[in-house]
Amino acid sequence: MKTETFSYLPSMSREQIARQVAYILNQGWMPVVEHRERIDPAQTYWHWWKLPLFRSPTVQDVMDAIDACRAAHPDEYIQVSAFDRVRQGQAQSFVVHRPE
């Protein structure tokens, strides 16, 4: 199932995910890790994995949050979203884990 722009490409490696997270942080956007059981075009709500990473996180902080979410929800979809504080909206999101 195609869920977002990057889903038309092969799954990202850990290094590629880290580079996307670095881009998010370099833009000054606020990253959040989210999860949900299944993809349904009629339902766009994702559950937050803890709170968004408000206070200048590092790439490793975000990668650790992804790993913790994946360990707790291995059978769910997991995505990273980025929110722009200035524009008050979502700037980017991409799926980092798909259940088998």
N, C-alpha and C positions, 0 to 999 in steps of 0.2 A: 504494500500500500504506500502510495506517495503522500507524505505528510507535510513537506516544506521544500524549499528550493534545493537544499543539499541532498534530499532523498532521491533525486534523479542521478546522483553520482554513487560510486561505490561507498560503502561505509567508511567513515573517517577513522584513521588510526589515532592512537592516543596522542601522538605528536601533533597531528593535524587539529585535534580538538584543543590541545593546549595553545596552538597558534591562534585559533579563533577566540579563545578566552583572552589571550594577550591583546588581541585587537579590541575586544570589548573593553578591557581595562584601560587601554591607551586612549580610547574615545571618551573616557570618564563616565561610561555607562555603569549601571548597577546590575550585576549578574544575579540570577536566581536559578536554582535547580528545581525542576518540576517533574511530576510523574502522573501517570494515569494508566488504568487497566487496559483500555482498548481505544482505538482511534475511531471516532464517529464524527463525520462532518457536521452533524446537527448539534453536537456538544463540543464547545470550544474551551471549556473550563479544565484546567490542569491543577492538580494539588501541589502546593509548595512543599518542597523538602526543607523543613525548618524555615527560617526567615531569609529574605534576600540578604546578600552580603553587602551591607551598607558601608562599612568602614574600611575603605581602601584595601580590599583583599589582594592577595597575590594570586598568580596563576595556580600555584600549588594549593592554596586554600580552596579554590573553586574545584580543582581536580579531586581533592580530598572529599569535598561535598558530593561530587558525582559518584565517587567510589562508595561512599557511605550509603547513598540512596540506592545504588545498584545492589549492594549487599542486603539492604532491607527489603527491596522490591525487585527481585531478579526476574519476575514474570510480568513486569510492566514496562511501558515505554517511558523513557526518561529524556527530558530535553533541557537545554540551557537557554534561558531568555535573558535579554538585556533591556533595561529600561533607561531611557534618557530623562534625566532630572529636569533639563531645561524645557524640552518639548512636552514633558509629562505624558509620555507614551512609550510603547514597546518599539525598540529600534531593531532588534534582531532576535531570532530564535531558531534553534536547530536541534534535531533529535540526536542524542549521543548513545542511546541504547534501545534496541528493539528486542522483545522477547523472542525466543526461538519457537 
